[in-house]
Amino acid sequence: MNNDLVLKNNLKESRVKKGLSQEELARLVGTTRQTIISIEKNAFNPSAKLALLLCIALDEEFENLFYF
């Protein structure tokens, strides 16, 4: 596996822009605040379903929220 291909994200920036707390976003997408924290810190990659739900909740295109 190539270590250069690490999925990064703009989750925190998008969440703050929408005026949502980590807890509020977690509730919107059906996960925990700890999961949101882990994704924002690039310590955890969301499933395809969770990534899609995050995009919908934040009204962002996948390419704007997640990148390599």
The first five atom37 places (N, CA, C, CB, O) and aatype in JSON, in Angstrom:
{
  "aatype": [12, 2, 2, 3, 10, 19, 10, 11, 2, 2, 10, 11, 6, 15, 1, 19, 11, 11, 7, 10, 15, 5, 6, 6, 10, 0, 1, 10, 19, 7, 16, 16, 1, 5, 16, 9, 9, 15, 9, 6, 11, 2, 0, 13, 2, 14, 15, 0, 11, 10, 0, 10, 10, 10, 4, 9, 0, 10, 3, 6, 6, 13, 6, 2, 10, 13, 18, 13],
  "atom_mask": [
    [1, 1, 1, 1, 1],
    [1, 1, 1, 1, 1],
    [1, 1, 1, 1, 1],
    [1, 1, 1, 1, 1],
    [1, 1, 1, 1, 1],
    [1, 1, 1, 1, 1],
    [1, 1, 1, 1, 1],
    [1, 1, 1, 1, 1],
    [1, 1, 1, 1, 1],
    [1, 1, 1, 1, 1],
    [1, 1, 1, 1, 1],
    [1, 1, 1, 1, 1],
    [1, 1, 1, 1, 1],
    [1, 1, 1, 1, 1],
    [1, 1, 1, 1, 1],
    [1, 1, 1, 1, 1],
    [1, 1, 1, 1, 1],
    [1, 1, 1, 1, 1],
    [1, 1, 1, 0, 1],
    [1, 1, 1, 1, 1],
    [1, 1, 1, 1, 1],
    [1, 1, 1, 1, 1],
    [1, 1, 1, 1, 1],
    [1, 1, 1, 1, 1],
    [1, 1, 1, 1, 1],
    [1, 1, 1, 1, 1],
    [1, 1, 1, 1, 1],
    [1, 1, 1, 1, 1],
    [1, 1, 1, 1, 1],
    [1, 1, 1, 0, 1],
    [1, 1, 1, 1, 1],
    [1, 1, 1, 1, 1],
    [1, 1, 1, 1, 1],
    [1, 1, 1, 1, 1],
    [1, 1, 1, 1, 1],
    [1, 1, 1, 1, 1],
    [1, 1, 1, 1, 1],
    [1, 1, 1, 1, 1],
    [1, 1, 1, 1, 1],
    [1, 1, 1, 1, 1],
    [1, 1, 1, 1, 1],
    [1, 1, 1, 1, 1],
    [1, 1, 1, 1, 1],
    [1, 1, 1, 1, 1],
    [1, 1, 1, 1, 1],
    [1, 1, 1, 1, 1],
    [1, 1, 1, 1, 1],
    [1, 1, 1, 1, 1],
    [1, 1, 1, 1, 1],
    [1, 1, 1, 1, 1],
    [1, 1, 1, 1, 1],
    [1, 1, 1, 1, 1],
    [1, 1, 1, 1, 1],
    [1, 1, 1, 1, 1],
    [1, 1, 1, 1, 1],
    [1, 1, 1, 1, 1],
    [1, 1, 1, 1, 1],
    [1, 1, 1, 1, 1],
    [1, 1, 1, 1, 1],
    [1, 1, 1, 1, 1],
    [1, 1, 1, 1, 1],
    [1, 1, 1, 1, 1],
    [1, 1, 1, 1, 1],
    [1, 1, 1, 1, 1],
    [1, 1, 1, 1, 1],
    [1, 1, 1, 1, 1],
    [1, 1, 1, 1, 1],
    [1, 1, 1, 1, 1]
  ],
  "atom_positions": [
    [[0.85, -1.19, 0.0], [0.0, 0.0, 0.0], [0.89, 1.23, 0.0], [-0.96, 0.01, 1.23], [1.87, 1.31, 0.74]],
    [[0.54, 2.19, -0.82], [1.3, 3.42, -0.93], [0.89, 4.38, 0.19], [1.1, 4.07, -2.32], [-0.27, 4.76, 0.28]],
    [[1.84, 4.77, 1.03], [1.54, 5.66, 2.14], [1.21, 7.07, 1.69], [2.71, 5.71, 3.1], [0.69, 7.86, 2.49]],
    [[1.48, 7.41, 0.42], [1.15, 8.73, -0.1], [-0.35, 8.86, -0.35], [1.93, 9.01, -1.38], [-0.87, 9.97, -0.46]],
    [[-1.05, 7.74, -0.46], [-2.48, 7.76, -0.73], [-3.29, 7.71, 0.56], [-2.86, 6.6, -1.64], [-4.0, 6.74, 0.83]],
    [[-3.16, 8.75, 1.34], [-3.9, 8.87, 2.59], [-5.06, 9.83, 2.34], [-2.98, 9.36, 3.77], [-4.86, 10.96, 1.91]],
    [[-6.26, 9.37, 2.62], [-7.44, 10.21, 2.42], [-7.44, 11.33, 3.45], [-8.74, 9.37, 2.52], [-7.47, 11.08, 4.66]],
    [[-7.4, 12.56, 2.98], [-7.44, 13.73, 3.85], [-8.81, 14.38, 3.7], [-6.29, 14.75, 3.51], [-9.59, 14.0, 2.84]],
    [[-9.09, 15.36, 4.55], [-10.42, 15.98, 4.47], [-10.41, 17.42, 4.94], [-11.41, 15.19, 5.29], [-9.49, 17.88, 5.61]],
    [[-11.47, 18.12, 4.55], [-11.74, 19.49, 4.99], [-12.96, 19.49, 5.9], [-11.96, 20.43, 3.78], [-13.72, 20.46, 5.92]],
    [[-13.14, 18.43, 6.65], [-14.35, 18.27, 7.44], [-14.5, 19.38, 8.48], [-14.35, 16.91, 8.13], [-15.57, 19.98, 8.6]],
    [[-13.45, 19.66, 9.23], [-13.55, 20.68, 10.27], [-13.9, 22.04, 9.68], [-12.24, 20.77, 11.06], [-14.77, 22.74, 10.2]],
    [[-13.22, 22.42, 8.61], [-13.48, 23.71, 7.99], [-14.92, 23.81, 7.51], [-12.52, 23.94, 6.82], [-15.58, 24.83, 7.72]],
    [[-15.42, 22.76, 6.87], [-16.79, 22.76, 6.36], [-17.8, 22.77, 7.5], [-17.03, 21.54, 5.47], [-18.82, 23.45, 7.43]],
    [[-17.51, 22.03, 8.56], [-18.4, 21.97, 9.72], [-18.5, 23.34, 10.38], [-17.9, 20.92, 10.74], [-19.59, 23.8, 10.71]],
    [[-17.35, 23.99, 10.59], [-17.33, 25.31, 11.22], [-18.05, 26.33, 10.34], [-15.88, 25.76, 11.48], [-18.8, 27.17, 10.84]],
    [[-17.83, 26.25, 9.03], [-18.49, 27.16, 8.09], [-20.02, 27.04, 8.18], [-18.02, 26.87, 6.65], [-20.73, 28.03, 8.02]],
    [[-20.5, 25.83, 8.45], [-21.94, 25.6, 8.59], [-22.45, 25.94, 9.98], [-22.26, 24.15, 8.26], [-23.65, 25.91, 10.23]],
    [[-21.53, 26.25, 10.9], [-21.92, 26.6, 12.26], [-22.36, 25.42, 13.11], [0.0, 0.0, 0.0], [-23.18, 25.56, 14.02]],
    [[-21.8, 24.24, 12.8], [-22.17, 23.02, 13.52], [-21.07, 22.61, 14.49], [-22.47, 21.88, 12.54], [-19.88, 22.72, 14.18]],
    [[-21.46, 22.13, 15.64], [-20.5, 21.53, 16.56], [-20.24, 20.1, 16.11], [-21.03, 21.58, 18.04], [-20.96, 19.56, 15.27]],
    [[-19.22, 19.49, 16.66], [-18.93, 18.09, 16.35], [-20.11, 17.21, 16.76], [-17.65, 17.62, 17.06], [-20.48, 16.28, 16.04]],
    [[-20.7, 17.51, 17.9], [-21.84, 16.75, 18.4], [-23.05, 16.88, 17.47], [-22.21, 17.21, 19.82], [-23.73, 15.9, 17.19]],
    [[-23.32, 18.09, 17.01], [-24.46, 18.31, 16.11], [-24.27, 17.57, 14.79], [-24.64, 19.82, 15.84], [-25.2, 16.94, 14.28]],
    [[-23.06, 17.64, 14.24], [-22.79, 16.93, 12.98], [-22.91, 15.43, 13.19], [-21.4, 17.29, 12.44], [-23.48, 14.73, 12.36]],
    [[-22.39, 14.94, 14.28], [-22.47, 13.51, 14.59], [-23.93, 13.05, 14.64], [-21.77, 13.2, 15.92], [-24.28, 12.01, 14.09]],
    [[-24.77, 13.84, 15.3], [-26.2, 13.51, 15.39], [-26.85, 13.5, 14.01], [-26.92, 14.5, 16.3], [-27.66, 12.62, 13.7]],
    [[-26.49, 14.47, 13.17], [-27.07, 14.56, 11.83], [-26.77, 13.33, 10.97], [-26.56, 15.79, 11.13], [-27.6, 12.9, 10.17]],
    [[-25.58, 12.77, 11.14], [-25.17, 11.64, 10.3], [-25.23, 10.29, 11.0], [-23.78, 11.87, 9.8], [-24.88, 9.27, 10.42]],
    [[-25.68, 10.29, 12.25], [-25.87, 9.02, 12.95], [-24.6, 8.36, 13.44], [0.0, 0.0, 0.0], [-24.47, 7.14, 13.37]],
    [[-23.68, 9.17, 13.92], [-22.44, 8.61, 14.47], [-22.14, 9.31, 15.79], [-21.25, 8.77, 13.47], [-22.99, 10.02, 16.33]],
    [[-20.94, 9.12, 16.31], [-20.57, 9.73, 17.58], [-19.63, 10.92, 17.37], [-19.91, 8.69, 18.5], [-19.01, 11.06, 16.32]],
    [[-19.56, 11.75, 18.38], [-18.64, 12.88, 18.34], [-17.2, 12.38, 18.21], [-18.79, 13.76, 19.61], [-16.39, 12.99, 17.51]],
    [[-16.89, 11.28, 18.87], [-15.54, 10.71, 18.8], [-15.17, 10.33, 17.36], [-15.44, 9.49, 19.71], [-14.02, 10.49, 16.96]],
    [[-16.14, 9.82, 16.6], [-15.88, 9.47, 15.21], [-15.57, 10.72, 14.4], [-17.07, 8.72, 14.6], [-14.65, 10.73, 13.59]],
    [[-16.35, 11.79, 14.62], [-16.11, 13.05, 13.9], [-14.71, 13.58, 14.24], [-17.2, 14.11, 14.27], [-13.98, 14.02, 13.36]],
    [[-14.35, 13.53, 15.52], [-13.01, 13.96, 15.93], [-11.94, 13.16, 15.21], [-12.84, 13.82, 17.46], [-10.98, 13.73, 14.69]],
    [[-12.09, 11.84, 15.15], [-11.1, 10.97, 14.5], [-10.98, 11.26, 13.02], [-11.47, 9.51, 14.71], [-9.88, 11.24, 12.47]],
    [[-12.1, 11.52, 12.36], [-12.06, 11.85, 10.93], [-11.36, 13.18, 10.73], [-13.5, 11.89, 10.33], [-10.5, 13.31, 9.86]],
    [[-11.72, 14.19, 11.54], [-11.1, 15.51, 11.4], [-9.59, 15.46, 11.62], [-11.73, 16.49, 12.4], [-8.85, 16.23, 11.01]],
    [[-9.13, 14.55, 12.47], [-7.69, 14.42, 12.75], [-7.0, 13.47, 11.77], [-7.47, 13.93, 14.18], [-5.81, 13.18, 11.93]],
    [[-7.73, 12.98, 10.77], [-7.21, 12.02, 9.8], [-6.73, 10.73, 10.45], [-6.07, 12.65, 9.02], [-5.84, 10.06, 9.93]],
    [[-7.32, 10.39, 11.6], [-6.97, 9.15, 12.28], [-7.89, 8.01, 11.86], [-7.02, 9.35, 13.79], [-7.63, 6.85, 12.17]],
    [[-8.98, 8.34, 11.17], [-9.98, 7.35, 10.77], [-10.58, 7.76, 9.43], [-11.1, 7.22, 11.85], [-10.93, 8.92, 9.23]],
    [[-10.68, 6.8, 8.52], [-11.34, 7.05, 7.23], [-12.77, 6.57, 7.32], [-10.58, 6.34, 6.07], [-13.03, 5.42, 7.69]],
    [[-13.72, 7.43, 6.98], [-15.12, 7.03, 7.06], [-15.46, 6.01, 5.99], [-16.03, 8.24, 6.94], [-14.81, 5.93, 4.95]],
    [[-16.5, 5.23, 6.26], [-17.02, 4.32, 5.23], [-17.59, 5.17, 4.1], [-18.11, 3.35, 5.82], [-17.8, 6.37, 4.26]],
    [[-17.85, 4.56, 2.97], [-18.44, 5.28, 1.84], [-19.79, 5.88, 2.24], [-18.62, 4.33, 0.63], [-20.11, 7.01, 1.87]],
    [[-20.57, 5.12, 3.0], [-21.89, 5.6, 3.43], [-21.75, 6.81, 4.34], [-22.65, 4.49, 4.16], [-22.45, 7.81, 4.15]],
    [[-20.86, 6.76, 5.33], [-20.67, 7.88, 6.24], [-20.12, 9.09, 5.49], [-19.73, 7.48, 7.39], [-20.54, 10.22, 5.75]],
    [[-19.2, 8.88, 4.57], [-18.65, 9.98, 3.78], [-19.77, 10.67, 2.99], [-17.54, 9.48, 2.83], [-19.82, 11.9, 2.92]],
    [[-20.65, 9.88, 2.4], [-21.77, 10.43, 1.64], [-22.7, 11.22, 2.57], [-22.55, 9.3, 0.94], [-23.14, 12.32, 2.22]],
    [[-23.01, 10.68, 3.74], [-23.87, 11.38, 4.69], [-23.24, 12.69, 5.16], [-24.16, 10.48, 5.9], [-23.95, 13.68, 5.35]],
    [[-21.93, 12.7, 5.34], [-21.24, 13.93, 5.72], [-21.34, 14.97, 4.61], [-19.77, 13.64, 6.04], [-21.55, 16.15, 4.88]],
    [[-21.17, 14.54, 3.38], [-21.29, 15.45, 2.23], [-22.69, 16.05, 2.17], [-20.97, 14.72, 0.92], [-22.84, 17.25, 1.94]],
    [[-23.7, 15.23, 2.37], [-25.08, 15.7, 2.34], [-25.33, 16.68, 3.48], [-26.07, 14.52, 2.42], [-25.9, 17.75, 3.27]],
    [[-24.91, 16.32, 4.69], [-25.15, 17.15, 5.87], [-24.46, 18.51, 5.75], [-24.66, 16.43, 7.13], [-24.98, 19.52, 6.23]],
    [[-23.3, 18.53, 5.12], [-22.53, 19.76, 5.0], [-22.75, 20.46, 3.66], [-21.07, 19.47, 5.19], [-22.17, 21.51, 3.4]],
    [[-23.59, 19.86, 2.81], [-23.88, 20.41, 1.49], [-22.59, 20.66, 0.71], [-24.69, 21.73, 1.61], [-22.37, 21.74, 0.15]],
    [[-21.74, 19.64, 0.68], [-20.45, 19.71, 0.0], [-20.33, 18.58, -1.01], [-19.28, 19.64, 1.03], [-20.87, 17.49, -0.8]],
    [[-19.64, 18.83, -2.09], [-19.29, 17.77, -3.04], [-18.2, 16.9, -2.4], [-18.81, 18.36, -4.41], [-17.38, 17.4, -1.63]],
    [[-18.21, 15.62, -2.73], [-17.22, 14.71, -2.17], [-15.8, 15.23, -2.41], [-17.38, 13.31, -2.77], [-14.97, 15.21, -1.5]],
    [[-15.54, 15.69, -3.62], [-14.19, 16.16, -3.99], [-13.75, 17.37, -3.2], [-14.13, 16.48, -5.47], [-12.55, 17.61, -3.04]],
    [[-14.71, 18.15, -2.69], [-14.36, 19.32, -1.88], [-14.14, 18.96, -0.42], [-15.45, 20.36, -1.99], [-13.43, 19.67, 0.3]],
    [[-14.75, 17.88, 0.01], [-14.64, 17.48, 1.42], [-13.5, 16.5, 1.66], [-15.94, 16.87, 1.89], [-12.83, 16.57, 2.69]],
    [[-13.28, 15.59, 0.71], [-12.24, 14.57, 0.85], [-11.28, 14.64, -0.33], [-12.88, 13.15, 0.96], [-11.7, 14.89, -1.46]],
    [[-10.0, 14.42, -0.07], [-8.99, 14.48, -1.13], [-7.77, 13.66, -0.73], [-8.59, 15.96, -1.41], [-7.61, 13.25, 0.42]],
    [[-6.9, 13.43, -1.73], [-5.65, 12.71, -1.49], [-4.5, 13.69, -1.53], [-5.44, 11.58, -2.54], [-3.34, 13.29, -1.35]]
  ]
}
